[in-house]
Amino acid sequence: MGRMLADIAGLQPLIWLYGIAFLVGVAGHYLVFRIVRHLTKHTRAALDNAVVNHCYRPLQWIVIVLVVRVVGKLPNMKPHVPEVAEHVIALLLIGLVAWLLIRMTYVLEDYVVARFDVGVKDNLKARKIHTQFRVLKRIVIVVVCILAFGTMLMTFDRVRQLGTTILASAGVVGIVVGMAAQRTIATFIAGIQIAITQPIRVDDVVIVENEWGRIEEITLSYVVVKIWDLRRLIVPITYFIEKPFQNWTRTSADILGTVFVYTDYTVPVEAIREELGNMLKKSEHWDGKVCTLQVTNASDRTMELRALMSAADASAAWTLRCEVREKLIDFIKTKYPQALPRVRADLHPPEESPSPQDNAAPNNRRGRKK
């Protein structure tokens, strides 16, 4: 018991010195970031604000751990610092650097979001950059975590020896791991391929599994499609590489909408065409590019009219179609009610045929004469 107390008493200077180093690190870090916050308050730079918001904590602890490590390396302190303490500080520093690198990806994300807004109408370039960045961001986070964990393990002598043995047989290990994780590797490669080739992008309008929706999120393993009724369709990312699907905003967001109306043959097509133009000019959802009315089919009872119109995006096109369909039907009902679909029938009175009694009467009369 007395020996333990003596050891603790011997460590008191070390504890006090580490405590002072910790406080110095906190004070220095606080002073630096107060100055940075004051500067960004006046400049209002998006990137500077993002650095302060996301990197404050990891940088704070990195400064503290570095100060503690420097103090432990002083000639007067090195003999008193246990080897375990130095090892723990080294592990903490590796983890903090990895944390800082991960937070830097969030800084870049804030900058990209502020620089390229997907809320505007012509957002094709912004959606391309958002898609690439989101996928690459996840790849960077995974790689940083793997490297940090591997670096921590390599600080242990036994693990380093094991790593050397594994590297000696890397070919066999690579084959075994490749066979066991081929689906995972395929998914990872599919994520990289989508980030580069971009068959889909964030906020793209797609039809997947007969469901209409928008791409809400793209990860390394799956894609989230937001269905029009607010459901979420989770699709493996390999689906968009291996199977066909519809992408309505592949090259641009604008799209054509169609409305079919069935009328009688007596409808004045030119008047309907003129009214369609007036409707679209008054609509806020029409982009002013396409306005066409054509007779596309004729059956034995009705005539098919197709109204073709353009809109800035799929949502506006859907609203415009519903609006035009409603107003066209109302216009025909009001102005040309006789042109609504009808069923014709030609009715004639049946010819009178002699009854059986009338046919039998002459025979009876002839019989009576006899």
C-alpha positions, 0 to 999 in steps of 0.5 A: 500500500505504501509503495502504491502511494509512493508511485502516485506521489511520484506521478503528481508532477506529471499529472500537473504538467499534463493538466497545464498542457491541456489547459494551454491547448484549450485556451490557445484553440479557443483564442484562435477560433474566436478570432476566426469567428469574428472574421467570418462574422463580418465576411460572411464567407460560406466556406469559412463558416462551414469550417468553423461549424464542422471542424471546431471540435476535432481541431480543438482536440487535435491541438490539445493532444498535440500540446500534451504529446509535445510536453511528454516528449520534453527531455525532463518529462520523457523518463516519467511518461509511461509507454502506454500513455504515449501509445494511447496519445498516438491512437487518439491523434490518429482517430482525431485526424480521421475525424477531422478529415471526415468533417472536412467532407461536410465542409465541402458539402455545405459549400457545394449546396450553397454554390449549386442550388437544385431548387432552381428550374434549370438545375441539371448541372447542380444535380450532376455535381450533387450526385457525384459529390454525395457518392464520392463523399461516402467513398472518402468516409469509408476509405478514411475509416479503413485507413485510420483503423489499419493505422491504429492496428499497425501501432501494435507490434504483434499486429504489425508482424501479422500484417507482414505475414498477411502481405506475404500471402496477399494473392491468396487472401485477395482471391478468398476475400474477392470470392466471399465479398463479390456482391459487396464489391460489385455494389461498391463498383456500381456506386462509383460507376453511377457517380461517374456515368450518372444514369441517375442523379439526385432529384431526377424524375424516374419510373422504377417498378411501375412507380413514378417518383424522384431520386431522393438519396443515392448511397453506395449500396441503395437508392431512395426513390420518393414516390409521388404519394410520399412513399419511399422505394428502396432500390439496390444501386445495382438495379440502375446498372442491370435493369432498364428504367425510365428517366424523364430528366436525363438531359433536361427537366422540361417534358411534354404532356398529353391529354386525350379527349373523345368527342363526336364527329360533329365537333369543330376541331379548329375551335377546340385548337384555338381554345387550347392555345388560349388556355395555355397562354393563361396557365402559369405551368406552360413554358410557352414551347409546345401547343398542338391539337391533333386528331389521332384516332377515329372509331365507329363512335368517337373521334380522339383528340390529342392535346400536346403541351410542354412544361418546365418539369414533370410536376408542372406537366402533371398539373398542366395536363389535369388543368387542360383536361378539365377546361377542355371538357368544360368548354365542349360541354358549354359551347358544343354539347351536341359534340359530346360522345353519343351512341346512334341508333336507327329505329324503324317500325316492324312490318305487320305480318298476318297472324295465324288466325288470319291465315286460318280464316280463309280455310275455314270459310272455304270449308263452310262453303263446301 
